[in-house]
Amino acid sequence: MSFRTGPSVFKDRAKVSFDYIPEKLPHREAQVQRLFSIFRPVGDSGLAANAFLYGSVGTGKTHTAKRFCEDFRRYANEHGRGLDHVHVNCRQKMGDDAVLLHILKHFDPRFPDRGFSIPEKLDSLRKWIEKQQVHLIVILDEVDVLLKKSGSEVVYTFSRFGEEAGHGNVSLILISQRREALDHLDAAALSTFRRTNAVEFPKYSRKELVDILGIRVGLAFHPGSVDDGVVDLISDIASEYGDARYAIDLLERAGAIADEEFAGEVTPENVRAAKASVTPSDLPDRLRELEVPQKLVLLGVARKIRRKTYITTGDAEEAYAVACEEFSQKRRAHTQFWKYIQDLDALGLIDAKRSGEGVVGKTTMISLPGIPAKLLIESLEAALRRPRSRPS
């Protein structure tokens, strides 16, 4: 089979990928400087430090943490101290055991997946840090998922690691979309973690998005293939959410559509077409990780809560039963349904908490944390109607 090819508008498409971390992060200079103030004792004296970064999707938290650690490594080296860092997405590596295994594989890719307890993994990590003679910064991204799933034990252990690890120390950067994520820490862990070390990442303004996109256009596209009007249009669309990730995704998708049409340049119409296929959040990735029964429970919640602030688990279970019938799926027993509610809560897709005053008896109240119910319903219905791929 032959493919029709033509010149691409991209000169380096990797520069608009999610994984690319620019040398400079425009409009995050204040946050980087704040991180340096917090972590300077690590480079100067070898003392441990902790920080908590919070803000909405697409506000630069993860990229800033990674960029800071890369740059701070040079500062520490200049002061005669070894420094390393490892990033853990706690939604992808759920639970203490998975987090520790991911960190150990940073040092030893052949470390066995099974056969070691958590205390044994911690002991192995101490030995690696001592062997490498480094101070390790652990970035725990989407940390509220870990805290809801497993509690504060790993955070507390890392925060006290330096007292037991000899030559090596561990510092922490915790990242969450929610300011209140630290409320999930127990008293012991919170005592070692200063709330004053919280760093806010506000949503980007339209002007800031123009600057960010302008830099990415220069890096990723051939000269003349993206004009200022296209950048302005994307910034207008994305400024509703203040989300740079969404803006960059729109730019990449618009470029891909231009290539599919062999246009030679990105047009406003390409941007409008891109908008129809790009969701302004990380929701598709999060939903893709769910099993069908979990999607059905979440769909029931979203449908029931659309015009309400909270619903009960009873309301959710009724709506889940209707969704199961609609999509010809077997309804699971209450015990399994409750487990799915806990899973969705741990993943941050719903908030589930015990009722307070004004509700008769003890029940669990469910809310949606910042995800519009309409968007959730549309995304879940599309996913559930999509044929599942069969193994070849």
C-alpha positions in Angstrom: 0.0 0.0 0.0 1.4 3.4 -0.9 0.8 6.6 1.1 0.2 10.0 -0.3 2.7 12.4 1.2 3.4 16.1 1.0 5.4 18.8 2.9 4.5 19.1 6.6 3.8 22.3 8.5 5.9 20.7 11.3 9.6 21.0 11.5 9.7 19.2 14.9 6.4 17.9 16.1 7.9 16.6 19.3 8.0 20.2 20.5 4.2 20.3 20.9 4.0 16.9 22.6 2.9 16.6 26.2 6.3 15.1 27.2 8.4 18.0 25.9 9.7 20.3 28.7 11.0 23.7 27.4 14.2 25.2 28.7 12.2 28.2 29.7 8.7 28.2 31.2 7.1 31.6 30.4 4.9 33.1 33.2 6.1 30.6 35.8 9.2 32.5 36.9 7.7 33.4 40.2 6.9 29.8 41.0 10.4 28.6 40.0 12.0 31.2 42.2 9.7 30.2 45.1 10.8 26.6 44.7 14.4 27.7 44.7 13.8 29.5 48.0 12.3 26.4 49.5 14.9 24.0 48.2 18.0 26.1 48.5 19.0 24.4 51.8 19.2 21.1 49.9 21.9 22.5 47.7 23.7 24.6 50.3 23.6 22.3 53.3 22.2 18.9 52.3 19.0 19.5 54.4 15.7 18.0 53.2 12.9 20.2 52.0 9.3 19.7 50.9 6.9 21.7 48.6 3.2 21.4 47.6 2.2 22.6 44.1 -1.5 23.1 43.4 -3.6 24.4 40.5 -6.0 23.5 37.8 -5.2 21.2 34.8 -2.8 22.7 32.3 -1.3 25.4 34.6 2.3 24.1 34.4 2.7 22.3 37.7 4.3 19.1 36.4 6.5 20.8 33.8 7.7 23.4 36.4 8.6 20.7 38.9 10.6 18.7 36.3 12.3 21.8 34.9 13.1 23.0 38.4 14.7 19.7 39.4 16.8 19.6 36.2 18.1 23.1 36.7 18.5 22.7 40.5 20.7 19.6 39.9 23.3 21.9 38.3 23.1 24.3 41.3 23.6 21.5 43.8 26.5 20.0 41.7 28.2 23.4 41.7 28.0 23.3 45.5 29.5 19.8 45.7 26.3 17.9 46.2 24.9 15.1 44.1 21.2 15.4 43.3 18.7 13.3 41.4 14.9 13.3 41.0 12.2 10.9 40.0 8.6 11.7 38.9 5.7 9.4 39.9 2.2 9.8 38.6 0.2 8.5 41.5 -2.9 7.9 39.3 -0.9 5.5 37.1 1.1 4.0 40.0 -1.6 3.5 42.5 -0.6 2.5 46.1 2.5 2.6 48.2 4.0 -0.6 46.7 3.7 0.7 43.1 5.1 4.1 43.9 8.2 2.5 45.6 8.7 0.1 42.8 8.7 2.9 40.2 11.3 4.8 42.2 13.5 1.7 42.6 13.3 1.1 38.9 14.7 4.6 38.3 17.9 3.4 40.0 17.7 -0.3 38.8 15.5 -1.0 35.8 15.9 -4.8 36.5 14.5 -4.6 40.0 11.9 -7.4 40.3 8.2 -6.5 40.2 7.4 -9.1 42.8 9.0 -10.7 45.8 9.8 -7.7 48.0 7.8 -6.2 50.8 7.4 -2.5 51.3 10.0 -2.4 54.2 12.4 -4.4 51.9 11.8 -1.9 49.1 12.5 1.0 51.4 15.7 -0.7 52.6 16.8 -1.2 49.0 16.1 2.5 48.2 18.2 3.6 51.2 21.1 1.5 49.9 20.8 2.9 46.4 20.8 6.5 47.7 23.8 5.8 49.8 25.6 4.1 46.9 24.9 7.0 44.5 25.6 9.6 47.2 22.7 11.8 46.0 19.9 13.8 47.5 16.7 12.5 45.9 13.8 14.7 45.1 10.6 12.6 44.7 7.8 14.3 42.7 4.5 12.7 43.7 2.1 13.9 41.0 -1.7 13.7 41.6 -0.8 12.9 45.2 -4.4 13.0 46.5 -5.0 9.7 44.6 -2.2 8.1 46.6 -3.4 9.6 49.9 -7.0 8.5 49.4 -5.9 5.0 48.3 -3.1 4.2 50.8 -3.0 7.0 53.4 0.0 9.1 54.5 2.5 6.4 55.2 4.8 6.8 52.2 4.8 10.7 52.5 5.6 10.4 56.2 8.3 7.9 55.6 10.0 10.0 52.9 9.7 13.1 55.0 11.7 11.3 57.8 14.0 9.5 55.4 17.0 11.7 56.0 17.1 10.8 59.7 17.7 7.1 58.9 19.4 7.1 55.4 23.0 8.1 56.4 24.5 10.0 53.5 21.4 10.2 51.4 18.3 12.4 51.9 14.9 12.5 50.3 12.9 15.6 49.6 9.3 15.8 48.3 7.4 17.8 45.8 3.7 17.0 46.1 1.4 18.0 43.2 -2.4 18.2 43.1 -5.2 20.0 41.3 -6.7 20.7 44.7 -5.5 23.1 47.4 -7.1 20.9 50.1 -5.2 17.8 49.1 -3.0 18.2 52.2 -6.1 17.6 54.3 -5.7 13.9 53.5 -2.3 13.8 55.4 -2.6 12.5 59.0 -1.2 14.5 61.9 2.2 12.7 61.9 2.8 13.4 58.2 1.4 16.9 58.4 3.8 17.8 61.2 6.7 17.2 58.9 5.2 19.1 56.0 4.9 22.9 56.1 1.7 24.3 54.7 3.6 27.5 54.1 5.5 25.7 51.4 2.5 25.6 49.2 3.0 27.1 45.7 -0.1 28.2 43.7 -0.3 27.8 39.9 -3.1 30.1 38.7 -4.8 29.7 35.4 -3.1 31.3 32.4 -4.6 34.5 31.0 -5.2 34.9 27.3 -2.1 37.1 26.9 0.0 34.5 28.7 -1.3 31.7 26.4 -0.4 33.8 23.3 3.2 34.0 24.6 3.3 30.2 25.3 1.9 29.3 21.9 4.2 31.8 20.2 7.2 30.0 21.6 5.9 26.5 20.6 5.1 27.7 17.1 8.7 28.9 16.7 10.0 25.5 18.0 7.6 23.1 16.2 6.5 24.7 12.9 8.1 25.9 9.7 8.3 29.7 9.4 5.2 31.2 7.9 3.0 28.1 8.4 1.2 29.5 11.5 0.2 33.2 11.5 -0.7 35.4 14.5 -4.4 35.1 13.8 -4.3 31.3 14.4 -2.4 31.8 17.7 -5.0 34.4 18.7 -7.9 32.1 17.9 -6.4 29.2 19.9 -5.7 31.5 22.8 -9.3 32.8 22.8 -10.6 29.3 22.9 -8.3 28.0 25.6 -8.5 31.2 27.8 -11.9 30.0 29.0 -10.1 27.3 30.9 -6.7 29.0 31.4 -5.2 25.7 30.3 -1.9 25.7 28.4 -2.1 21.9 27.8 -5.4 22.3 26.0 -4.0 25.2 23.9 -0.9 23.2 22.9 -3.1 20.2 22.1 -5.3 22.4 19.9 -2.2 23.7 18.1 -0.8 20.2 17.4 -4.1 18.9 16.2 -4.7 21.9 14.0 -1.3 21.3 12.5 -2.1 17.6 11.9 -5.3 18.5 10.2 -3.4 21.0 7.9 -1.0 18.2 7.0 -3.9 15.8 6.2 -5.3 18.4 3.8 -1.8 19.1 2.3 -2.6 22.8 3.0 1.0 23.9 3.7 -0.3 26.2 6.5 -2.5 26.1 9.5 -5.8 28.0 9.0 -8.5 29.1 11.4 -10.8 26.4 10.0 -8.2 23.8 11.0 -8.4 25.2 14.5 -12.2 25.0 14.6 -11.9 21.4 13.4 -9.3 20.7 16.1 -11.6 22.1 18.7 -14.3 19.5 17.8 -11.9 16.7 18.6 -9.8 17.9 21.5 -11.2 17.9 25.1 -10.2 20.8 27.4 -8.8 18.5 30.2 -7.1 15.2 30.8 -10.5 13.5 31.1 -10.1 11.2 28.1 -6.9 9.7 29.5 -8.6 9.2 32.9 -11.7 7.6 31.5 -9.6 5.3 29.3 -8.1 3.7 32.4 -11.5 2.7 33.8 -13.2 -0.7 33.4 -16.7 -0.8 31.9 -18.5 -1.3 35.3 -16.6 1.7 36.7 -17.7 3.8 33.7 -21.3 2.7 34.2 -21.2 3.8 37.9 -19.6 7.1 37.0 -22.2 7.6 34.2 -25.0 7.0 36.7 -23.5 9.5 39.1 -23.1 12.2 36.4 -26.7 11.7 35.1 -28.2 11.9 38.6 -26.1 14.8 39.8 -26.5 17.1 36.8 -28.9 19.5 38.4 -27.8 18.9 42.0 -24.8 19.6 44.3 -24.8 16.2 46.0 -26.5 12.8 45.6 -26.5 9.8 47.9 -25.1 6.4 47.1 -28.6 5.2 46.9 -29.3 7.7 44.1 -26.1 6.7 42.4 -26.9 3.0 42.6 -30.4 3.5 41.1 -28.9 5.4 38.2 -26.1 2.8 37.8 -28.8 0.1 37.4 -30.5 2.1 34.6 -27.2 2.6 32.8 -26.4 -1.2 33.1 -29.8 -2.0 31.4 -29.2 0.7 28.7 -25.8 -0.7 27.7 -26.8 -4.4 28.2 -24.3 -4.9 31.0 -24.7 -7.2 34.1 -25.5 -5.2 37.2 -23.0 -5.9 40.0 -24.0 -6.5 43.7 -24.0 -3.7 46.2 -20.6 -4.7 47.7 -18.9 -4.4 44.3 -20.8 -1.2 43.5 -19.5 0.3 46.7 -15.9 -0.7 45.8 -16.3 1.1 42.4 -17.5 4.2 44.3 -14.3 4.0 46.5 -12.1 3.5 43.4 -13.6 6.5 41.6 -13.2 8.6 44.8 -9.5 7.6 45.0 -9.0 8.5 41.3 -10.5 12.0 42.0 -13.3 11.5 39.5 -15.9 11.9 42.3 -15.8 13.1 45.9 -17.5 10.7 48.4 -17.8 11.7 52.0 -20.0 10.8 55.0 -23.1 13.0 55.4 -23.2 15.7 58.0 -26.0 17.7 59.5 -29.3 17.9 57.6 -29.3 14.3 56.4 -31.2 11.7 58.3 -29.0 8.7 59.3 -25.4 7.9 58.1 -25.0 7.9 54.3 -22.3 8.8 51.8 -22.8 12.0 49.8 -21.3 12.2 46.3 -20.3 15.3 44.3 -18.3 16.0 41.1 -15.0 17.8 41.7 -14.8 20.4 39.0 -15.8 18.1 36.0 -19.0 19.4 34.3 -21.6 16.6 34.4 -22.6 17.3 30.8 -19.0 16.7 29.6 -18.7 13.6 31.7 -22.0 12.2 30.4 -21.1 12.8 26.7 -17.6 11.4 27.1 -18.8 8.2 29.0 -21.7 7.6 26.6 -19.3 7.8 23.6 -16.8 5.5 25.3 -19.4 2.9 26.2 -20.9 2.9 22.7 -17.4 2.5 21.1 -16.7 -1.1 20.1 -14.0 -2.6 22.3 -11.0 -3.9 20.5 -10.5 -7.7 20.6 -7.1 -9.3 21.1 -5.6 -10.5 17.9 
